[in-house]
Amino acid sequence: MPSDNNPPNLPPSDQPRAPVAEKAREASNSVAMAMELPFIFVGAVIVGGFLGYLLDGWLHTKPVFMIALGLVGFIAGLRDVLRRVPSK
């Protein structure tokens, strides 16, 4: 016969977490974000510059659109990085 003093069996997601496990999870999330942000930023600049390069080749206006869309990619990448970084 089960004792009434024991808490009910909760699924693993509903059980309270130990403070050490919670700190480890936060540290893991921080490291993952730190590894992800440079790729987001550089990727936006590369995609913008590449699209500008293709547009310049199509319109025969050599560095104009590559610089302009590279700058747009820089701004978009910076905005995305700042949006993803949590404010405390």
matplotlib code that plots the C-alpha trace (Angstrom):
import matplotlib.pyplot as plt

x = [0.0, 1.5, 2.3, 0.5, 3.7, 5.5, 5.0, 3.3, 5.5, 6.0, 7.2, 10.9, 9.9, 7.8, 10.3, 12.1, 15.7, 18.7, 20.6, 23.7, 21.8, 20.1, 23.5, 24.9, 22.0, 22.4, 26.1, 25.5, 22.9, 25.4, 28.2, 25.8, 24.7, 28.3, 29.2, 26.1, 26.2, 29.4, 28.0, 24.7, 26.5, 29.1, 26.4, 24.3, 27.2, 28.2, 24.7, 24.1, 27.5, 26.9, 23.5, 25.0, 27.8, 25.2, 23.2, 26.3, 27.2, 23.7, 23.5, 27.2, 27.6, 30.6, 31.0, 27.9, 25.3, 27.9, 28.9, 25.3, 23.9, 26.9, 26.2, 22.5, 23.7, 25.9, 23.0, 20.7, 23.3, 24.0, 20.2, 19.7, 22.7, 21.4, 17.9, 19.2, 21.4, 19.3, 19.2, 19.7]
y = [0.0, 3.3, 5.8, 9.2, 11.0, 10.4, 12.9, 11.6, 10.3, 13.3, 13.1, 14.1, 17.5, 18.4, 17.4, 20.2, 20.6, 20.6, 23.9, 22.4, 21.0, 24.4, 26.2, 23.6, 24.1, 27.9, 27.6, 25.2, 27.6, 30.5, 28.6, 27.5, 31.1, 32.3, 29.8, 30.6, 34.4, 34.8, 32.5, 34.5, 37.8, 36.7, 34.7, 37.8, 39.8, 37.1, 36.5, 40.2, 40.7, 37.6, 38.8, 42.2, 40.5, 38.6, 41.7, 43.7, 40.9, 41.0, 44.8, 45.4, 47.9, 46.3, 47.1, 49.2, 46.6, 44.3, 47.1, 48.3, 44.9, 43.9, 46.9, 45.9, 42.4, 43.9, 45.9, 42.9, 40.6, 43.2, 43.6, 39.8, 39.4, 42.1, 40.6, 37.2, 38.4, 38.4, 41.6, 41.4]
z = [0.0, -1.0, 1.7, 1.7, 2.7, -0.6, -3.4, -6.5, -9.3, -11.6, -15.2, -15.6, -17.1, -14.0, -11.3, -9.6, -10.8, -8.6, -8.5, -9.9, -12.9, -13.5, -13.4, -15.8, -18.2, -18.1, -18.8, -21.6, -23.2, -22.8, -24.6, -27.3, -27.9, -27.9, -30.6, -32.7, -32.8, -34.9, -37.6, -37.6, -38.0, -40.6, -42.5, -42.9, -44.3, -46.7, -48.0, -48.5, -50.3, -52.4, -53.5, -54.3, -56.3, -58.4, -58.9, -60.0, -62.5, -63.9, -64.2, -65.0, -62.1, -60.5, -56.7, -56.1, -55.1, -53.4, -51.0, -50.5, -49.8, -47.8, -45.6, -45.4, -44.4, -41.7, -40.3, -40.4, -38.8, -36.0, -35.4, -35.2, -32.8, -30.6, -30.6, -29.6, -26.7, -23.5, -21.6, -17.8]

ax = plt.figure().add_subplot(projection="3d")
ax.plot(x, y, z, "-o")
ax.set_aspect("equal")
plt.show()
